[in-house]
Amino acid sequence: MSLKFVTLNIGGIRYETSLKTLLTKPNTLLCTFFSDSKAYTPPDSNGEYFFDRDGNIFSGIINWYRSSNRDISEFFTEKQFNESIVRQELEFFRIPHGEVLVNLANSITSKSEQILLNFTQTILKLCIIATESCMSDFALYPPKPQGDFHCWGRYEWDLVSVEKSSFVAVSAIGGGGFLPPARPGNPYKFPMPSIITRDLLPARRFENTSWSNKCAEILKSKLPNIQIINDDYMWIICGFSDQGGLPETINKLDGLKIATYPYTQSPEPKEIRRQK
């Protein structure tokens, strides 16, 4: 074939490249298209080779052709690889990516484990602060669009211990962070004057009971009696101090939910209903 340069029209988006570039990746659709006379189809009247595919996704594919790298994962984000439309384009253009998906799965598993360890360390730090504040249990609220993780205790938190924790200080009424209202009918009335960053653990994992169990299992190596009660509204952490049994109020809390959840800026919940 006498071509030196080609113009590809991918779903209406034009890409210009050299034929040599497309022939560097054997067994791919474009390499076969231009190297096999049986697969080749002449260009249209504009001198373009049209493929009715996603032109935006193809930008990552053409950059892969232009590189010497065999691994296409460098040209797409982890989020993109999780999208079926990206995988469909790779399959159409016969771009090898099976190994990439395995590596991605391993990467996600590794990240999940690291998130779990980081969050567990944070809970351990909170247990220390709670103990120094003379509390045997505390409540941990999940992150919501309005703000970050927050802790509530039975008594006022020891400010010296909080300052040592490296949490970002905010005022008790918000001050740059959002403090959810105290749960009705429970003893946890005092918010910790600090933000626990929501990046530590996504809310969907926080609400998953298995994650509270995993955190507790890791913590048991240092705090054998620790328990984390997950009631979908908050985590109640107990058993980390000498006094640490289950709080007497736990059974009284079962079934209480805030109907206006997720939280509003109102300091008190507007309506309470009992879960059936």
N, C-alpha and C positions, 0 to 999 in steps of 0.2 A: 504494500500500500504506500502511495507516494505522499500521503498526508503528513504534515509536520505539526500543525495546530488544529484543534477541533473546538467547536462551540457546542456546548451541551445546553439544551433547554429543558430544565427540570421543573415541571409544573409551572412554567411561565417565568422562572428565574434563570437567567443565562450565566453560564460559567465557561470561561475560556481557559484552555490548558493545552499542553503539548501531548501529542500522541505517545511520546516516550514516557511521560508521567503515568498515563493510564496503563501502560504495558509493564509497569514495575511490580504490579500485584497480580501474579498468576492465579488462574482459576476463579477470578472474580468476574462478574457479568460484563463489565466494561472492557476488561482485558480480553476476554473471549470475543466480545462483540467486534472489536477492532483487529483482532489477530486471526480470526477464523472466518474465511470467506463464506461459509455456510450460515454463520450467525449474523454476518454484516448486512446492514440495510443502509442504502445511500441517504444522505441528508435531504431535508426538505428544500423548497425553493429559496429559502433564506440561507441555505448552507448550514443549518442547525440540525442537531440530532435530538429529537424530542423524546422525552420519557415522562409519562404522566404520573409523576411521583411527587413527594413533598420536597419542594425546593429549599425550604429553610433547613430541614434536617440534612440535606445533601451537602451543605456547607462544611459540616464536620467530616463527611465522607471524602470530599475532594481534598480537604487538608490532610487527611490520612494518606491519600494517594501521593501527595506532594512530599510526604515525609519518608524517612527510611525506617520508621517504626512499624513493627508488625502488629503491635497492640493498639487497637482502635479506641480503647477506653480513655486514652488521654485527650481525645477530641470530643468527648461527651461527659457531662457531669453525672454523678451518681444518680441524681434524681431522674435525668433523662433516660438512663439505662433501665430504670424501673418502669418506664412508660412503654406500653406495648407498641405504640406507633413507631418508636425509634427502632425497636427490634424487628418490626415488619419491614422497614426500609433496609435494614442491614441484611435481612434474609433475601429481599428482592434483588439487591445488588451483589448478593453472594459474598458478603463480607464476613470472614470468620470471627465469631464472637462467643462461641460456646465456653471457651476458657475464661473469657472476660466475665461471664455470668457467674462462674464458679468463684472467681476471685472476688467479685462483687459480694456474693453471699458470705464469703469468709470475712470480707471487710465489714459488712453489716453486723455479723456476729461479734467480731472483735470490738466494734464500736459500742454495741449493746452492753457487752461485758464491762467495758471501760466506764460507760455511763452509770452502770449499776454500782461499780466500785466507788466512783466519785461521789455518787449520791449517798452511798452507805457511809463514807467518811464524813459527809456533812451531818448525817443523823448522829453519828458518834460524837461529833463536835457539839451538837445541840444537847446531847445527853449530858455531856460534861458541864455545859453552861447551866442546864436545868438543875443538876445536882448542886452546883455552887450557888444556885438561887433557892436552894432548899425545897425543890420540887421533885416528886417521885414519878411524875408523868406530865406530858404536855400534848398538845394537838398541833398537827401540821396540816395546813390547808393547801390544796393543789393550786397550780397557776391557772389563771383565767386571762382572757383578752385584756382585762383591765389592769393586770399586774403580775406579780411574781409569787413564789412560795412565801408563806408567812407562818410563824409559830405563835401559838397562844398558850399561856400558862395559867396556873392557879394563882400565882403571886407575881409580884413585879420581878422582872429579870434583873440579875446582877449586871449593872452596866459595865463594870470593869471586865467581866468575863466576855461580854458581848463585844467590847472593843478589841479584845485579844483575838476574837474569832475571825477577823478579816471580812465580816459581812459589811455591806454598805449601809451606813446608818441613815434612818429616816425618822421623822417624828411619828408619834403614836396615831396621829389623825391622817396620815398619808405622806405629806411632805415630799412629793415626787414619786412615791410608790402608792399602790392601792392596797388598803387593808380591808379584807372582807369582814362582814359583821360577825360577832361572836355567835356561835350556834346557840339557839334558844334552849334553856333548860339544862345547860351544862356548866361545869365549874371553871371553864377556861375563859377568863375574862380579860386577861392582860396580854396584849400583843407584844411580841418581841420588837424592840425599836430598831429593826434592821430588815433589809431585803435579802432573801435567799434566791439567787438568780434562777429564773425558770429554765435556763439552758441546761441545768443539771439533769433534768428529767422531764420529757414531754408529758403533758397532762394525760394523754391516752394511756401511757404506761402507769402513771400514778394511780389511775382509776382501775387498773387491772390488778386483781387480788394476788395473782402470782408474783407480781413485783414486790409487794409488801412482804410476802413470804420469803422471797429471795434475799431481800435486804435483811430480814430478821435472821436468816440462816447464816449469812456472812458475819453479822454482828455478834452472833452467839459465841464465836471464838474468843471474843473479848468480854462480852456481857452475856453469860450463860442463861440468865433468866429473862432476857429482854423479850417483849412481845409487841407486835404492831397490829393493832386492830384497824382493819380497813372497812369503813362502812359507806364508801363511795362519796361521802361528803367531806371527810377528812381522815387522816391517819391519827390514831391515838397511840402514842409511844409510852410504854411503861415497862417496869421490870428491870430498869437499868441501875437502880440504887438499892441500898440495903432495905429500904421500906417498900421496894417495888412489887406489890401484887397488882391485881387488876383494880382500877379505881372503882369505888362503890357505885359511882354514878353510871357506869357503862350500860347496865341493863336498862336504866331509865331512858337512855338516849336512843335505844332501838326504835326505828320506825319514824323518827322525826326528820322531816325534810323541809326545806324552804321552797314554797311553790313558785317564787319569782326567780329561782336559780336559773342561770348564773347570776351572781351578785349584782346588785345595783349600788349606786353611791350612797343609798340610804344607810345610816348607821344601825338601824334596826330592821329586821325582816318585816315585810308588810303582812305576810300571811303564812300560816303554818298549817300543814296538813299531816295526818298520820298515814304512813304507808301501810297498805293492806298486806 
